[in-house]
Amino acid sequence: MSPQPSFIRTDFDPLLLSSPTIRSGTTLLQRLLCSSRSFSFFRLFGDLNGNRIADSMDLSIFLNVLSGNPAYAQYRFACDCNGDGVVDAQTDFLQFSQRFGKTLP
């Protein structure tokens, strides 16, 4: 098994956006915009449709991108695990296949 590039992470973490230096506004909208917020986000390379599992639906999307199908051009960035601008079998598909069937909580 080839080593995983260090920039590929599979995560499910909370994200806290803090705004301690912003003064609270007087309107409800300003107070909402100026308060701290916590969000949950996830990242699973290979989960192209965002359902938290790298499955056959994602495989279909990936293979269409790999074959150069222009209808799937919007997924190119998500399929390019090393960011070299090329979706290929040697790097990108290998990383996808290692995550196929994996699920995030």
C-alpha positions as CSV (number, residue, x, y, z in Angstrom):
1,M,0.0,0.0,0.0
2,S,1.4,3.4,-1.0
3,P,1.7,6.1,1.7
4,Q,-1.1,8.5,2.1
5,P,-0.3,12.0,1.0
6,S,-0.1,14.2,4.1
7,F,-2.7,16.7,2.7
8,I,-5.5,14.1,2.5
9,R,-7.3,13.9,5.7
10,T,-10.6,12.2,6.6
11,D,-12.1,14.3,9.3
12,F,-15.3,14.9,11.2
13,D,-14.6,17.8,13.5
14,P,-16.4,20.8,15.0
15,L,-15.4,24.2,13.8
16,L,-15.7,27.2,16.1
17,L,-15.9,30.6,14.5
18,S,-15.2,33.1,17.2
19,S,-15.6,36.9,17.0
20,P,-14.4,38.4,20.3
21,T,-13.1,41.6,18.7
22,I,-16.4,42.4,16.9
23,R,-18.8,44.5,18.9
24,S,-22.4,43.3,19.1
25,G,-24.7,45.3,16.9
26,T,-28.0,46.8,17.8
27,T,-30.2,44.8,15.4
28,L,-30.9,41.1,15.6
29,L,-29.1,40.5,12.3
30,Q,-26.0,42.3,13.5
31,R,-26.0,40.4,16.8
32,L,-26.3,37.1,14.9
33,L,-23.5,38.1,12.5
34,C,-21.2,39.2,15.4
35,S,-21.6,36.2,17.7
36,S,-19.5,33.1,17.8
37,R,-20.8,30.0,16.0
38,S,-20.0,26.3,16.1
39,F,-20.4,24.1,13.0
40,S,-19.8,20.5,12.2
41,F,-18.1,19.6,9.0
42,F,-16.8,16.4,7.4
43,R,-14.3,15.5,4.8
44,L,-13.9,12.0,3.3
45,F,-12.0,11.9,0.1
46,G,-14.0,9.9,-2.4
47,D,-17.4,11.0,-1.0
48,L,-18.3,13.1,-4.0
49,N,-22.0,13.4,-3.3
50,G,-21.7,14.3,0.4
51,N,-23.6,11.4,1.9
52,R,-20.7,10.5,4.2
53,I,-19.8,7.2,2.5
54,A,-17.6,6.5,-0.5
55,D,-19.8,4.2,-2.4
56,S,-20.9,3.1,-5.9
57,M,-22.5,6.4,-6.6
58,D,-19.2,8.1,-6.0
59,L,-17.4,5.5,-8.0
60,S,-19.6,6.3,-11.0
61,I,-18.9,10.0,-10.7
62,F,-15.1,9.4,-10.3
63,L,-15.0,7.1,-13.4
64,N,-16.8,9.8,-15.4
65,V,-14.3,12.4,-14.3
66,L,-11.4,10.0,-15.0
67,S,-12.7,9.3,-18.5
68,G,-12.9,13.1,-19.2
69,N,-16.7,13.2,-19.5
70,P,-17.4,17.0,-19.7
71,A,-20.8,16.6,-18.0
72,Y,-18.8,15.8,-14.8
73,A,-16.3,18.7,-15.0
74,Q,-17.6,20.3,-11.8
75,Y,-16.2,17.3,-9.8
76,R,-12.6,17.5,-11.2
77,F,-11.3,19.4,-8.2
78,A,-12.9,17.0,-5.7
79,C,-11.4,14.0,-7.5
80,D,-7.9,15.5,-7.6
81,C,-6.4,14.3,-4.3
82,N,-2.9,15.8,-4.7
83,G,-4.0,19.0,-6.4
84,D,-1.8,18.6,-9.5
85,G,-4.7,19.5,-11.8
86,V,-4.8,16.0,-13.3
87,V,-7.2,13.2,-12.2
88,D,-5.3,10.0,-12.9
89,A,-5.5,6.3,-12.0
90,Q,-2.0,6.1,-10.4
91,T,-2.6,8.7,-7.7
92,D,-6.2,9.9,-7.5
93,F,-8.0,6.6,-8.2
94,L,-5.6,4.7,-5.9
95,Q,-6.5,7.1,-3.1
96,F,-10.2,6.8,-3.9
97,S,-10.1,3.0,-4.0
98,Q,-8.4,2.9,-0.5
99,R,-11.4,4.8,0.9
100,F,-14.1,3.0,-1.1
101,G,-16.8,1.6,1.4
102,K,-15.6,3.9,4.2
103,T,-18.2,5.8,6.2
104,L,-18.0,8.8,8.5
105,P,-20.2,9.0,11.6
